[in-house]
Amino acid sequence: MKIAELGEFGLIEYLTRNWSPGLVGDDAAWLPLPPGEQGPMLFTTDMMLEEVHFSRRFSSAYDIGWKAVAVNVSDIAAMGGEPWTAVISLGADSSWSVAELEELYAGMQAAAEIYGVVLAGGDTVKSRQGLILNLALTGWQRGPQPLGRDRARPGQLLAVTGPLGASAAGLAWLQAGGEGDCATQVGEAVTLHRRPRAQLAAGRWLAERQLATAANDISDGLAREVLEICTASGVGCQVEATAIPIHAGARSIARTLGKDALEWAFRGGEDFQLLFTCAEADWHQIETGLTALGCQPARIGRITPPEQGMRLLTEKGPEPWPAGGYDHFTGGKE
């Protein structure tokens, strides 16, 4: 079935027919606050463009829908919050069939159910080329205060909730013609590219116990996220290259393709692990608690005074902090 056969309003009715009744149809969605929750409220939004953030050559419509929800939930996780309600803005050209859009919405619905998100409406338009998908997500803070990027202090540890490089490696594998649907470490890297996992439980756990002093989700690569925390907090850092955990599938793909897995961790992006700072005295509790949640936490360095700058410690000695990370306006990578 073609989109034009249904029209805009018929398409909306068709795609949202399995959503909770009463949420779609008015000019704005309204919902009561969850019982006992008084805020503060959180709000985030992420836009995804076809052939920029995803490609139908490498991901199904279901994968794309899943990813749209997960990347927004990851932002809420980085604040130590709880996701709540999302609205979707969709622009599709004539190359997308109604069946594909139905699959897209099924992926969004599946991810929303996993993370406890209520899909509450949105808007649809016809795009000139490809798919434009934007999701805006509200949430609320369960801990005493939201995590942020501006409270890292000298002497604190820099840590991540799990291994890096998987998403970029999975994409490189698919671009090289590799098979993605396999029960191996390589297959897991491909799956993490197609259907990323937001570290919601980890962010909530850190915030509720006030154990993380600053946090960021690793959406644009470790190089960019460390820079953002150091800039916001007015501090420097020393990160040990050998301490950065690399996903086993990324290492395997790097060996096969002759690539550098550490480069994927630094600049590849879309790992959606959490980068955070904490007091060294709290590390054992954090390591134990996050491991119990299924994470693989690793300390990768330390926050330093600002005059010491940002340094990467390698086997050859200290090096300037690597530039880069994902940037939409500089050709992807800086």
C-alpha positions in Angstrom: 0.0 0.0 0.0 1.3 3.5 -0.9 1.2 6.4 1.6 -0.8 8.5 -0.9 -3.6 5.9 -0.7 -4.2 6.6 3.0 -3.3 10.3 3.1 -1.8 12.1 6.1 -4.6 11.6 8.6 -5.4 8.1 7.4 -1.7 7.2 7.8 -1.6 8.6 11.4 -4.7 6.7 12.3 -3.3 3.5 10.8 0.1 3.7 12.4 -1.1 4.6 15.9 -4.1 2.2 16.0 -2.5 0.0 18.6 -1.4 2.8 20.9 -3.1 3.6 24.3 -6.5 5.0 23.6 -7.0 8.7 24.3 -3.5 9.8 23.6 -3.8 10.6 19.9 -6.3 12.9 18.2 -6.2 16.2 20.1 -3.9 19.2 19.4 -1.7 18.2 22.3 -1.4 15.0 24.4 -2.1 15.3 28.1 -1.1 12.9 30.9 -1.1 13.2 34.7 2.2 13.0 36.4 3.1 9.6 37.8 1.9 9.1 41.4 4.3 10.6 43.9 6.6 12.1 41.3 7.1 15.9 41.6 10.0 16.5 39.3 12.2 18.1 38.1 11.1 17.3 34.6 13.6 16.3 31.9 13.2 16.9 28.2 15.3 15.8 25.2 15.0 15.4 21.5 17.0 13.7 18.8 16.6 13.8 15.0 17.6 11.0 12.6 18.0 11.4 8.9 18.2 8.6 6.3 21.7 8.0 5.0 23.1 10.1 7.8 22.1 8.2 11.0 20.8 5.0 9.3 20.5 3.3 6.0 18.0 0.7 4.8 20.9 -1.1 3.3 22.1 -2.1 6.7 19.1 -1.8 9.1 15.5 -2.8 8.9 12.7 -0.3 9.4 12.1 -2.1 12.8 15.7 -1.4 13.8 15.4 2.2 12.8 12.3 2.7 14.9 14.0 0.9 17.9 17.0 3.2 17.6 15.0 6.4 17.5 13.6 5.5 21.0 16.8 4.1 22.5 19.0 7.2 21.6 16.5 9.5 23.4 16.3 7.2 26.4 20.1 7.3 26.6 19.9 11.1 27.1 17.5 10.6 30.0 19.8 7.9 31.4 22.8 10.2 31.4 20.8 12.6 33.6 20.0 9.8 36.0 16.3 10.1 35.1 13.3 8.1 34.2 11.8 8.3 30.7 8.1 9.1 30.4 6.3 10.4 27.3 7.4 10.7 23.7 6.0 12.4 20.6 7.2 11.5 17.1 7.7 13.8 14.0 8.0 11.9 10.8 8.8 13.0 7.3 8.7 10.3 4.6 9.1 10.3 0.8 7.3 8.1 -1.7 10.0 5.4 -1.5 8.6 4.3 1.9 5.6 2.0 1.8 2.9 1.9 4.5 4.2 -1.6 5.4 7.7 -0.2 6.0 6.3 2.6 8.2 4.2 0.1 10.1 7.4 -1.9 10.8 9.1 1.3 11.8 6.4 2.1 14.4 6.5 -1.5 15.6 10.2 -1.0 16.4 9.5 2.2 18.3 6.6 0.5 20.2 8.8 -2.4 21.2 11.6 -0.2 22.5 9.1 2.0 24.2 7.7 -1.0 26.1 11.2 -2.1 27.1 12.1 1.3 28.6 8.7 2.3 29.9 8.0 5.1 27.4 4.5 6.2 26.5 4.2 7.1 22.8 1.7 9.9 22.8 1.3 11.2 19.2 3.3 13.5 16.9 3.1 14.8 13.4 3.7 13.5 9.8 4.7 15.3 6.6 5.9 14.3 3.2 9.7 14.8 2.8 11.4 15.6 -0.5 14.0 12.8 0.0 14.3 9.9 2.4 13.0 9.6 5.9 13.3 12.2 8.6 12.5 10.9 12.1 12.5 13.1 15.2 11.5 11.9 18.7 11.0 14.2 21.6 11.0 12.6 25.1 10.1 13.8 28.5 11.2 12.3 31.8 11.6 13.1 35.4 14.3 12.9 38.0 14.1 10.2 40.7 17.3 11.0 42.5 18.0 14.2 44.6 19.2 16.1 41.5 19.9 15.3 37.9 23.3 14.3 36.8 25.0 16.8 34.6 28.4 17.5 32.9 29.5 20.4 35.1 30.4 18.8 38.5 33.6 16.9 37.8 36.4 17.9 40.2 40.2 17.3 40.2 41.1 14.0 41.9 37.9 12.2 40.8 37.9 9.1 38.6 36.7 9.0 35.0 34.8 5.8 34.2 32.5 4.1 31.7 29.7 1.7 32.2 30.9 -0.8 29.5 33.0 -1.6 26.4 33.2 0.8 23.5 33.6 0.7 19.7 30.9 -1.9 19.0 28.5 0.3 17.0 31.1 1.8 14.7 32.7 -1.6 14.2 29.3 -3.2 13.4 28.7 -0.5 10.8 32.1 -0.9 9.3 31.5 -4.7 9.1 28.2 -4.2 7.2 29.7 -1.7 4.9 32.5 -4.2 4.0 29.8 -6.8 3.1 30.0 -8.8 6.3 27.2 -10.9 7.6 25.4 -9.4 10.5 22.9 -12.0 11.6 25.2 -14.4 13.5 25.5 -15.5 17.1 29.1 -14.3 17.6 30.8 -11.3 19.1 30.9 -9.8 15.6 27.1 -10.3 15.4 26.6 -8.6 18.7 28.5 -5.6 17.5 26.2 -5.4 14.5 23.2 -5.7 16.7 24.4 -2.9 18.9 24.7 -0.7 15.8 21.2 -1.6 14.7 19.5 -1.7 18.1 21.5 0.3 20.7 20.9 -0.3 24.4 20.4 2.7 26.7 22.1 2.4 30.1 18.9 3.4 31.9 19.3 1.3 35.0 23.0 2.4 35.5 22.1 6.1 35.3 19.2 5.7 37.7 21.4 3.7 40.1 24.2 6.3 40.1 21.9 9.2 40.5 19.7 7.7 43.3 22.8 7.0 45.4 24.5 10.3 44.4 27.7 8.4 43.5 28.4 10.0 40.1 29.4 13.7 40.1 29.1 14.2 36.3 27.9 12.1 33.4 27.4 12.0 29.7 26.1 9.4 27.3 28.6 8.3 24.7 26.7 9.1 21.6 29.4 11.0 19.6 32.5 9.1 20.6 34.6 9.0 23.8 36.9 11.9 22.6 33.9 14.3 22.3 32.2 13.2 25.5 35.3 13.6 27.7 35.9 17.0 26.2 32.3 18.0 27.0 32.6 17.1 30.7 36.0 18.7 31.1 34.8 21.9 29.3 31.6 22.1 31.4 33.4 21.4 34.6 36.4 23.6 33.9 38.9 20.8 34.5 41.5 18.7 32.8 42.0 14.9 32.6 44.4 12.1 32.1 43.0 9.0 30.4 45.0 5.8 30.1 44.6 4.4 26.5 45.1 0.8 27.7 42.3 1.2 30.3 39.7 2.0 27.7 37.5 -1.1 27.4 37.0 -2.2 23.8 34.1 -4.5 22.8 35.4 -8.0 21.8 33.4 -7.8 18.5 35.1 -4.5 17.7 38.5 -6.0 18.3 37.7 -8.9 16.0 36.3 -6.7 13.2 39.3 -4.4 13.5 41.7 -7.4 13.0 39.8 -8.6 10.0 39.5 -5.2 8.3 42.9 -3.9 9.3 41.4 -1.0 11.4 42.1 0.5 14.8 39.4 -0.5 17.4 40.5 2.3 19.7 39.8 4.8 17.0 36.2 3.6 16.8 35.9 4.0 20.6 37.2 7.6 20.4 35.4 8.8 17.3 32.9 6.2 16.2 30.0 7.2 18.5 26.7 5.5 19.1 27.9 3.2 21.9 25.5 4.8 24.4 27.4 3.7 27.4 27.7 6.3 30.1 30.8 8.2 30.8 30.9 9.5 34.4 33.1 10.8 37.2 33.1 9.8 40.8 35.1 9.9 44.0 37.8 7.3 44.2 36.6 6.2 47.6 33.2 5.2 46.0 34.7 3.1 43.1 34.4 -0.3 44.8 30.7 0.3 45.6 30.1 1.5 42.0 31.9 -1.3 40.4 30.0 -3.9 42.5 26.6 -2.2 42.0 26.9 -1.7 38.2 28.2 -5.2 37.7 25.1 -6.5 39.5 23.0 -4.6 36.9 24.8 -6.4 34.1 27.2 -3.6 33.2 31.0 -4.0 32.7 32.2 -0.8 34.4 35.8 0.3 33.9 37.8 3.2 35.3 39.7 4.9 32.5 41.4 7.9 34.0 41.3 10.8 36.4 40.2 14.4 36.5 43.0 16.9 36.9 43.3 20.6 37.5 42.6 22.7 34.4 46.1 24.0 34.0 47.3 20.4 33.3 45.1 20.2 30.3 43.6 17.0 28.8 46.1 14.2 28.1 45.9 10.7 26.7 48.5 8.4 28.4 49.9 5.9 25.8 52.8 3.5 25.8 54.8 6.2 24.2 54.0 8.7 26.9 51.5 11.6 27.3 49.8 12.9 24.2 47.4 15.8 23.6 43.8 14.8 23.8 42.6 13.5 20.4 40.3 15.8 18.6 37.2 14.5 17.0 33.8 12.9 17.6 30.7 13.1 15.5 29.8 16.5 14.1 27.0 17.0 11.6 28.4 20.2 10.2 32.1 19.2 9.6 31.5 16.1 7.5 30.8 13.8 10.3 34.1 13.5 12.0 36.2 16.5 13.1 
